[in-house]
Amino acid sequence: MQPVESTDSLKGSTMKKTLIVAAVAASFATAANAQSSVTLYGLIDAGFTYVNNEKSANADKGSAAAFRLSSGNVNGSRWGLRGAEDLGGGMKAIFTLENGFNIGTGASQQGGREFGRQAYVGISTAQFGTVTLGRQYDSVVDYVAPLTANGSWGGTYFSHPFDNDNTDNSFRVNNSVKYQSANYGGLTFGGLYGFSNEAGGFADNRAYSAGAQYAYGPFKMAAAYLQVQNGNSANLGGAITETNGDPLMANVSAQTQRTFGVGANYSFGPATVGAVWTQSRFQFVGGDSTLRYNNYEVNARYSLTPALALGAAYTYTDRKGMVPGNANNDHARYHQVGLQTDYALSKRTDIYAEGVVQLTDGDTAAQVYGSNARAVHGNQVVVSTGLRHRF
């Protein structure tokens, strides 16, 4: 006669099996979590800005100085979600959703969009590169802008007049498909196409761009091209729904913009020096009115200590041509100098102070990009200081 297994023994056996099943399930859950991730990130930039000379909203007052609490003096305040899922074989599904906001008012930027800075989803491979679809940056922003002062350490106020070349990403491209290559021995390249999404108007408010960058040790160079066709057309569902900020063109429709850019920088020890040239051409309705900007920039940044850095940039801009209704604005020259000091309180928090001076010739009114209004004469000075925190 075989002995009968006790009740306590049966309970113990059942408990062991339950623990084993739970452990296996937990290991699968851990593996699944390791293959996908979602990251919350952001940047908050707030400070004070002084502008010596702005045209007053009250016509009787002419020009006046302004002192204001400001958001995004160096980098636009933002928060976002970034995710990736490992699909195996070196392939990943990726996405980014990024909101821009004004820290002073809490209002969304980029026309009130929920994710106005970036919104895209795509597939990335280590060998062949990345394809993404959504609202994205063009190739000038991706490749040339990081070599400018405004597109790297200087921020908004260091931008070329009116951000005519979009190196400060005044506009993004909607309805776009983008390809960015993997890194092939220091060479990266890519392109973007933004659809008009309009029936019977394939070219009505579309955009496309291409660019490349090569990095070898301390040396880096890049070139890019952008074309926006009928960017201010009545097709509000097309590729471009914002303007580059030039008040001359605020009410001009159906323009075509072509922007070329090339730049390089070199780092030695704690210093980095660079030079950038961009040209933006605007063609208006009928083809009889054109406007061309040539921007020549030199910049440098020096780290006095691991925490303290100094930066300087000079830009000369030559503008020729006219827009409809502004026949007197046929030639203008802009000289712009910017200085910045930045001190890191930690890896995520820093304080900064910067000043930008813009001088123009003749009757051309100055306006440092990012200030609220044009000056009533040929100079404008912007001084800004603030706190920046990343999370």
Phi and psi in degrees as a GROMACS rama.xvg file:
@    title "Ramachandran Plot"
@    xaxis  label "Phi"
@    yaxis  label "Psi"
@TYPE xy
-80.5712  144.123  GLN-2
-66.7744  145.355  PRO-3
-85.5157  130.494  VAL-4
-68.7911  134.391  GLU-5
-69.9287  160.072  SER-6
-62.8735  -40.2533  THR-7
-63.5548  -36.8263  ASP-8
-66.0103  -41.5204  SER-9
-62.5199  -42.1866  LEU-10
-63.279  -39.524  LYS-11
-64.88  -41.2445  GLY-12
-63.4313  -43.5801  SER-13
-62.3661  -41.0964  THR-14
-62.6851  -41.6666  MET-15
-61.4634  -43.7806  LYS-16
-62.6621  -40.0209  LYS-17
-63.365  -42.3714  THR-18
-65.2144  -38.5925  LEU-19
-63.39  -46.64  ILE-20
-60.3369  -42.8047  VAL-21
-63.8798  -40.4739  ALA-22
-64.4938  -42.2941  ALA-23
-64.1551  -43.05  VAL-24
-62.6247  -41.2496  ALA-25
-64.2879  -37.5932  ALA-26
-66.2614  -37.5501  SER-27
-66.4453  -40.8105  PHE-28
-63.5077  -40.6998  ALA-29
-64.1403  -41.3704  THR-30
-63.7875  -40.0521  ALA-31
-64.8707  -41.9799  ALA-32
-65.4171  -34.2063  ASN-33
-68.5398  -23.0187  ALA-34
-88.9133  -10.723  GLN-35
-140.451  151.442  SER-36
-153.22  151.331  SER-37
-131.806  128.203  VAL-38
-117.774  129.387  THR-39
-90.8945  128.175  LEU-40
-141.442  169.055  TYR-41
-179.202  175.82  GLY-42
-148.533  134.831  LEU-43
-123.584  123.715  ILE-44
-127.756  114.795  ASP-45
-139.67  145.963  ALA-46
-173.034  -158.815  GLY-47
-121.765  142.596  PHE-48
-133.15  135.162  THR-49
-115.562  132.054  TYR-50
-123.358  126.336  VAL-51
-75.5964  -24.3034  ASN-52
-154.58  100.004  ASN-53
-127.504  143.29  GLU-54
-66.8867  124.124  LYS-55
-72.7874  147.868  SER-56
-65.988  -23.1966  ALA-57
-91.3816  110.364  ASN-58
-57.7581  -27.9362  ALA-59
-70.9698  -20.7426  ASP-60
-91.4323  -10.742  LYS-61
65.1837  -116.955  GLY-62
-108.042  158.446  SER-63
-155.573  158.13  ALA-64
-81.9663  153.304  ALA-65
-131.904  140.013  ALA-66
-133.098  119.546  PHE-67
-143.067  155.141  ARG-68
-79.3161  130.712  LEU-69
-131.667  154.529  SER-70
-114.962  138.941  SER-71
70.6595  41.5038  GLY-72
-64.8143  -41.7412  ASN-73
-102.036  -51.9209  VAL-74
-128.145  139.8  ASN-75
-61.8612  133.399  GLY-76
-65.6805  141.835  SER-77
-159.08  162.491  ARG-78
-144.095  153.463  TRP-79
-159.329  170.71  GLY-80
-122.096  131.289  LEU-81
-128.09  129.322  ARG-82
-135.063  156.693  GLY-83
-149.602  141.79  ALA-84
-128.404  126.653  GLU-85
-74.8571  118.653  ASP-86
-98.3715  -1.47759  LEU-87
90.8855  156.774  GLY-88
65.5142  26.284  GLY-89
78.5409  11.8259  GLY-90
-107.705  141.125  MET-91
-134.621  145.508  LYS-92
-92.0007  132.833  ALA-93
-130.877  158.316  ILE-94
-154.321  155.989  PHE-95
-141.461  131.781  THR-96
-126.952  117.701  LEU-97
-133.148  123.881  GLU-98
-102.46  137.832  ASN-99
-107.111  140.062  GLY-100
-145.552  162.167  PHE-101
-96.3864  117.831  ASN-102
-69.1563  -22.8738  ILE-103
-74.6129  -31.7323  GLY-104
-118.253  -17.7675  THR-105
81.3823  0.780833  GLY-106
-78.6245  146.882  ALA-107
-69.9894  143.211  SER-108
-93.4372  -168.789  GLN-109
51.8534  49.0944  GLN-110
72.9407  20.5065  GLY-111
81.7678  11.0222  GLY-112
-67.7889  146.375  ARG-113
-66.8219  -41.4706  GLU-114
-127.954  67.7878  PHE-115
-79.7915  -22.697  GLY-116
-76.3272  -50.5227  ARG-117
-152.469  148.024  GLN-118
-159.368  104.448  ALA-119
-154.322  161.81  TYR-120
-139.307  149.726  VAL-121
-172.436  -170.19  GLY-122
-122.566  135.132  ILE-123
-124.915  136.819  SER-124
-128.592  144.636  THR-125
-67.4007  -27.9718  ALA-126
-90.626  -38.903  GLN-127
-110.721  -13.1461  PHE-128
110.073  -158.252  GLY-129
-131.998  137.784  THR-130
-121.025  126.906  VAL-131
-133.042  154.819  THR-132
-131.611  134.782  LEU-133
148.68  -146.769  GLY-134
-98.352  117.42  ARG-135
-144.027  170.575  GLN-136
-82.7521  148.7  TYR-137
-83.4798  178.332  ASP-138
-71.2878  -27.5512  SER-139
-62.8453  -43.83  VAL-140
-65.2315  -40.8378  VAL-141
-70.5437  -38.7617  ASP-142
-111.629  -44.8939  TYR-143
-87.5722  -40.969  VAL-144
-54.2414  -38.9885  ALA-145
-62.4292  -12.5817  PRO-146
-94.2701  -7.93315  LEU-147
-88.7143  163.903  THR-148
-68.4411  -44.4134  ALA-149
-69.144  -29.7084  ASN-150
-86.3694  -0.882115  GLY-151
-126.128  -89.4941  SER-152
-97.4988  -23.9274  TRP-153
-79.4363  -42.4891  GLY-154
88.1694  -167.368  GLY-155
-51.0432  -51.0565  THR-156
-67.5902  -16.4586  TYR-157
-85.3773  0.0309934  PHE-158
-63.4694  154.954  SER-159
-67.0316  154.827  HIS-160
-46.3809  125.037  PRO-161
61.9765  13.6201  PHE-162
48.2128  47.828  ASP-163
-61.9975  -22.7136  ASN-164
-103.227  2.76624  ASP-165
64.1809  22.7818  ASN-166
-70.1265  -14.7075  THR-167
-101.85  19.2654  ASP-168
44.2191  54.9643  ASN-169
-59.5641  -32.8195  SER-170
-131.051  150.889  PHE-171
-108.394  170.828  ARG-172
-109.512  117.242  VAL-173
-79.7098  165.777  ASN-174
51.4023  37.5124  ASN-175
-107.32  148.774  SER-176
-114.823  131.097  VAL-177
-128.403  141.754  LYS-178
-119.983  132.392  TYR-179
-128.888  128.262  GLN-180
-74.9104  167.057  SER-181
-73.5205  174.485  ALA-182
-88.1228  114.997  ASN-183
-108.283  87.3525  TYR-184
61.4152  35.4932  GLY-185
98.8301  -11.9313  GLY-186
-97.1899  126.764  LEU-187
-129.34  150.34  THR-188
-153.977  167.737  PHE-189
-178.378  177.818  GLY-190
-157.848  165.358  GLY-191
-143.235  145.861  LEU-192
-134.42  124.992  TYR-193
-107.195  120.964  GLY-194
-79.1084  148.241  PHE-195
-73.4005  -28.2362  SER-196
59.8748  23.1424  ASN-197
-111.461  129.234  GLU-198
-66.1798  127.489  ALA-199
75.2233  7.21636  GLY-200
-141.699  58.7631  GLY-201
-57.5735  -34.2582  PHE-202
-99.7907  4.89646  ALA-203
-86.1216  98.3711  ASP-204
72.6216  63.7586  ASN-205
-122.12  168.283  ARG-206
-149.199  148.861  ALA-207
-150.498  153.53  TYR-208
-154.403  162.466  SER-209
-152.247  151.795  ALA-210
-164.263  169.097  GLY-211
-152.75  154.593  ALA-212
-141.87  142.456  GLN-213
-128.811  129.117  TYR-214
-124.563  130.552  ALA-215
-138.72  105.585  TYR-216
59.3292  -124.858  GLY-217
-82.9484  -2.75048  PRO-218
-102.12  140.048  PHE-219
-144.635  137.826  LYS-220
-141.292  155.935  MET-221
-155.362  157.293  ALA-222
-146.914  150.52  ALA-223
-157.298  159.269  ALA-224
-137.295  140.702  TYR-225
-135.784  135.094  LEU-226
-130.922  128.749  GLN-227
-115.325  122.277  VAL-228
-107.156  121.16  GLN-229
54.8766  49.0309  ASN-230
-65.3015  -23.6291  GLY-231
-109.862  30.4656  ASN-232
-74.3227  177.058  SER-233
-74.3588  -8.37108  ALA-234
-78.992  88.9012  ASN-235
-76.8384  -6.37043  LEU-236
-98.0037  11.2513  GLY-237
-86.1121  -160.435  GLY-238
-69.6456  -38.8578  ALA-239
-119.594  124.543  ILE-240
-123.752  6.84812  THR-241
-123.874  166.065  GLU-242
-110.484  172.448  THR-243
-83.5866  3.10301  ASN-244
92.7681  -2.69222  GLY-245
-73.3242  115.822  ASP-246
-63.6263  -21.2799  PRO-247
-62.0586  -29.6583  LEU-248
-109.577  14.1286  MET-249
-60.6102  -32.944  ALA-250
-113.885  18.1248  ASN-251
-98.9472  127.837  VAL-252
-105.551  166.826  SER-253
54.2553  47.5754  ALA-254
-93.9682  154.074  GLN-255
-114.753  129.992  THR-256
-115.145  131.772  GLN-257
-123.963  123.77  ARG-258
-124.303  128.76  THR-259
-113.074  147.92  PHE-260
-155.246  146.191  GLY-261
-148.43  144.843  VAL-262
-161.307  168.217  GLY-263
-155.903  153.986  ALA-264
-145.079  163.658  ASN-265
-141.638  133.182  TYR-266
-110.381  134.155  SER-267
-140.936  116.887  PHE-268
60.9024  -131.04  GLY-269
-85.1243  3.3072  PRO-270
-112.006  147.183  ALA-271
-134.461  128.977  THR-272
-122.084  148.605  VAL-273
-153.627  165.509  GLY-274
-144.397  143.094  ALA-275
-140.759  139.461  VAL-276
-125.048  132.938  TRP-277
-134.233  151.265  THR-278
-133.87  132.38  GLN-279
-122.119  128.225  SER-280
-118.335  131.417  ARG-281
-117.878  124.406  PHE-282
-112.173  130.976  GLN-283
-107.51  177.243  PHE-284
-53.441  131.891  VAL-285
87.2336  -16.1455  GLY-286
77.4609  1.99744  GLY-287
-93.7972  -2.68112  ASP-288
-128.079  127.076  SER-289
-136.094  158.733  THR-290
-142.761  134.534  LEU-291
-132.592  131.88  ARG-292
-114.033  131.583  TYR-293
-114.186  123.907  ASN-294
-116.274  126.099  ASN-295
-120.279  117.597  TYR-296
-125.612  139.862  GLU-297
-124.525  142.171  VAL-298
-146.301  158.701  ASN-299
-153.7  148.03  ALA-300
-140.445  138.227  ARG-301
-134.31  128.662  TYR-302
-93.4  105.804  SER-303
-66.5325  -40.1539  LEU-304
-139.242  171.779  THR-305
-57.9522  -21.2439  PRO-306
-102.802  -26.2005  ALA-307
-112.496  126.396  LEU-308
-131.21  148.164  ALA-309
-120.396  141.331  LEU-310
-136.021  150.226  GLY-311
-147.002  147.657  ALA-312
-150.5  146.05  ALA-313
-130.391  134.032  TYR-314
-128.964  130.382  THR-315
-109.836  124.857  TYR-316
-121.034  129.451  THR-317
-114.005  121.01  ASP-318
-114.724  130.336  ARG-319
-132.046  151.427  LYS-320
104.819  -167.018  GLY-321
-154.522  164.18  MET-322
-112.719  158.628  VAL-323
-55.5429  130.334  PRO-324
87.0694  -0.0597045  GLY-325
-131.415  56.9674  ASN-326
-64.5907  -24.3801  ALA-327
-77.4339  -15.4248  ASN-328
-92.609  57.7757  ASN-329
-92.6603  -17.9727  ASP-330
-157.514  130  HIS-331
-149.491  150.399  ALA-332
-126.574  137.973  ARG-333
-122.191  132.25  TYR-334
-116.583  125.951  HIS-335
-133.996  128.881  GLN-336
-123.472  134.796  VAL-337
-132.709  141.536  GLY-338
-129.659  143.439  LEU-339
-144.968  143.294  GLN-340
-125.564  139.678  THR-341
-136.471  132.781  ASP-342
-125.927  123.903  TYR-343
-86.391  118.089  ALA-344
-79.5215  -26.4385  LEU-345
-159.785  -173.496  SER-346
-67.4606  -22.1126  LYS-347
-114.471  -10.6278  ARG-348
-129.471  133.43  THR-349
-143.56  161.352  ASP-350
-119.531  151.441  ILE-351
-144.708  160.2  TYR-352
-143.94  137.772  ALA-353
-151.685  156.85  GLU-354
-140.73  140.637  GLY-355
-131.3  130.821  VAL-356
-118.628  130.235  VAL-357
-122.247  129.443  GLN-358
-120.7  139.383  LEU-359
-126.701  167.111  THR-360
-105.107  164.171  ASP-361
59.9136  -137.808  GLY-362
-93.8568  6.97236  ASP-363
-72.7117  128.393  THR-364
-80.6837  137.567  ALA-365
-81.6214  152.273  ALA-366
-158.269  109.071  GLN-367
-67.1427  129.176  VAL-368
-61.5348  130.312  TYR-369
106.014  -20.9433  GLY-370
-74.2696  161.637  SER-371
-78.0164  -24.6774  ASN-372
-155.692  161.011  ALA-373
-67.4435  153.655  ARG-374
-75.7872  164.756  ALA-375
-90.8234  -1.05382  VAL-376
-147.305  -163.739  HIS-377
-87.9931  26.1109  GLY-378
-149.839  149.548  ASN-379
-149.868  137.038  GLN-380
-121.636  130.86  VAL-381
-121.924  126.549  VAL-382
-121.538  130.124  VAL-383
-138.888  144.289  SER-384
-142.929  147.254  THR-385
-171.317  -175.102  GLY-386
-122.849  136.072  LEU-387
-128.137  131.356  ARG-388
-131.023  135.422  HIS-389
-112.827  144.86  ARG-390
